[in-house]
Amino acid sequence: EIEVLGPPEPDFTVSFQNTGLCLPHYATFKVINTGDFAFEWARIFIQDLTASTTLYGPGTNSVPFLASSSDCPPGASAMDPGQTRYIAASIGSPVPSGHTARLTLKLCTQDGGGGLCVEKTTDFTVP
C-alpha cells in the first residue's frame, strides 16, 4: 500500500506546566513542535475566564522558546520540528488562584507573524 501524505504543515501541542518559578508571577506552558516546520515567533494571550479579565497580552515575542520549565524569559528564537520547549508569560500579581484561565497561543514560522501560523488554546486552573 502507498500512503498518501498531505503537504507538510506546521503544528504543535500546548499544555499548562506550572506557575511561580519566574518572578513576578509567570505561567509556564509546555509546547511540542509536532509539525514539519520550525517556529520563530509567538503571540501569547492569557484570559482569566472566571473574572472575564485579561491576564497577559496579547503580546508578541520573537524569542519565546525556553529550554526547560524552570527557565525564565527571554528564550531562544526558534523551535525545530520534534523539539519540546516552554513558553512563559506574566499573569500579574496577586495571582488569581483557583480561577480558570485560557491561553491562546499563535506560533508562526517567520518573525513578525509571517509565514505559516497555527493557533491553539488550552484552559487551565491557576494554582
Phi, psi and omega per residue, in radians:
E1 nan 2.503 3.081
I2 -1.818 2.172 3.104
E3 -1.513 2.190 3.133
V4 -1.576 2.062 -3.126
L5 -1.738 2.430 3.069
G6 -1.319 3.094 3.094
P7 -1.098 2.652 3.100
P8 -1.078 2.458 -3.102
E9 -2.406 2.642 3.009
P10 -1.375 2.543 3.070
D11 -2.823 2.769 3.094
F12 -2.756 2.832 2.956
T13 -2.023 2.667 3.127
V14 -2.457 2.445 3.104
S15 -2.558 2.611 3.116
F16 -1.178 2.406 -3.106
Q17 -1.943 -1.035 -3.071
N18 -2.938 3.089 3.026
T19 -2.370 2.885 2.917
G20 1.528 -0.099 -3.115
L21 -1.400 -0.481 3.087
C22 -1.917 2.470 -3.115
L23 -1.957 2.538 -0.097
P24 -1.103 -2.830 -2.871
H25 -1.220 2.019 3.136
Y26 -1.967 2.563 2.911
A27 -1.769 2.365 -3.117
T28 -1.998 2.404 -3.085
F29 -2.204 2.441 3.081
K30 -1.532 2.231 -3.134
V31 -2.159 2.245 3.110
I32 -2.048 2.173 3.113
N33 -1.415 1.820 -3.094
T34 -1.754 0.098 -3.089
G35 -1.792 -2.833 -3.023
D36 -1.830 0.057 -3.066
F37 -2.251 2.652 2.988
A38 -1.330 2.516 3.019
F39 -1.746 2.462 -3.104
E40 -2.156 -0.149 -2.970
W41 -2.607 2.562 3.138
A42 -2.376 2.543 2.886
R43 -2.027 2.173 -3.026
I44 -2.054 2.247 3.142
F45 -2.425 2.145 3.128
I46 -2.141 2.149 3.134
Q47 -1.954 2.472 2.985
D48 -1.553 1.842 -3.082
L49 -1.264 -0.526 -3.138
T50 -1.165 -0.769 -3.073
A51 -1.740 -0.025 -3.103
S52 0.938 0.818 3.116
T53 -2.252 2.895 3.089
T54 -1.676 2.228 3.092
L55 -1.603 -0.581 -3.138
Y56 -2.700 2.336 2.910
G57 1.422 -2.727 0.066
P58 -1.206 2.326 3.136
G59 -2.145 2.612 3.134
T60 -1.949 2.684 -3.030
N61 -2.625 2.214 3.090
S62 -1.658 -0.030 3.041
V63 -2.340 1.019 -2.983
P64 -1.535 -0.163 -2.890
F65 -1.655 2.100 -3.125
L66 -1.777 2.538 -3.067
A67 -1.294 -0.523 -3.140
S68 -2.493 2.899 -3.092
S69 -1.240 -0.183 3.118
S70 -1.760 -0.014 3.071
D71 -1.357 2.761 3.108
C72 -2.131 2.622 3.138
P73 -1.059 2.736 -0.022
P74 -1.354 2.878 -3.084
G75 -2.163 -2.502 -3.100
A76 -1.660 2.854 -3.015
S77 -1.621 -0.103 -3.133
A78 -2.591 2.658 3.039
M79 -2.242 1.972 -3.067
D80 -1.370 2.810 3.075
P81 -0.942 2.362 3.133
G82 1.521 -0.213 -3.099
Q83 -1.411 2.619 2.972
T84 -1.875 2.242 3.107
R85 -2.369 3.071 -3.130
Y86 -2.243 2.599 3.087
I87 -2.224 2.340 -3.130
A88 -2.199 2.520 3.101
A89 -2.510 2.520 3.133
S90 -1.157 2.365 3.074
I91 -2.033 0.343 2.988
G92 1.477 3.113 -3.133
S93 -2.544 2.295 -0.029
P94 -1.247 2.680 3.105
V95 -1.223 2.344 -3.135
P96 -1.358 1.224 -3.057
S97 -0.987 2.391 3.106
G98 1.505 -0.193 3.131
H99 -1.364 2.625 2.998
T100 -1.502 2.323 -3.133
A101 -2.275 2.815 3.134
R102 -2.295 2.195 2.998
L103 -1.608 2.250 2.923
T104 -1.965 2.016 -3.056
L105 -2.069 2.121 3.066
K106 -1.964 2.133 3.098
L107 -1.971 2.411 -3.138
C108 -2.226 2.701 -3.068
T109 -1.438 -0.146 3.081
Q110 -2.341 2.591 3.096
D111 -1.006 2.642 3.126
G112 1.386 0.182 3.122
G113 1.448 0.347 -3.137
G114 -1.597 -3.135 3.132
G115 1.290 -2.548 3.126
L116 -1.652 2.381 -3.106
C117 -2.192 2.589 3.068
V118 -2.317 2.387 3.117
E119 -2.138 2.335 3.129
K120 -2.328 2.721 3.026
T121 -2.171 2.652 3.008
T122 -2.534 2.356 3.112
D123 -1.691 2.548 -3.141
F124 -2.629 2.823 3.063
T125 -1.768 2.219 3.139
V126 -1.227 2.139 -3.094
P127 -1.143 nan nan
